[in-house]
Amino acid sequence: MNEIGPDGAGLPDNRELMASVGRLVEADPPPDDLVERIQFAIALENLDVEVARWERADPLAGVRGSGEGTITFTVSDLTVMINLTKIGRHHRIDGWLVPAGEYGVEVRVAEHGSSSTMADEGGRFVLDDVPRGTTQIVVTLGNATSCRTVVTPTVVL
C-alpha cells in the first residue's frame, strides 16, 4: 500500500488522475440520450407521486433487447405487471394491477407524448401502438377526493 505523506506525497498528480478518468469514460461512455432520459424522468417532479421499483424482468426486456417480455414493478400495496409485445416499430402493452380495480393508466413515451386508458375491474389494461423510446407508466388510484399517483421507473422500449 502506498504511504501518503503530510505534504500529499504519494498521491497522483492532477494530470495523472484526469488521464485515468478519461480512460474510464472512453471505455464506458454514457448513453447519447442520457440528458433526455433524465429530463423525461424528472418531468413529474412537481406531482405528488410514489415511485415503484423494478421487481422482476425477463432477461433483456426493455433493455436494448428484443423489446418483448414481462416486467413487474411494486410499491407498498400495488403491483404493476406489464407484458411487452413488439408489433412492427411499436409495442403492445398488456398490463395487470394488483390489487385489481378500475384505475387510470397512462403510458408516457419521451418525445411521443402519452396514451391513457382505464384498467378494468379485474385490473387489466391494454395499450396498443406504443412507440419505441424511453417509457414510464403512471397509475392513478382512488377518486377525486382521495387520489394517489404511482410512477414506474423508466424503461427503454
Summary of the structure (lengths in Angstrom):
residues: 157
radius of gyration: 21.1
end to end distance: 46.2
largest distance: 69.9
contacts: 423
relative contact order: 0.17
helix: 16%
strand: 45%
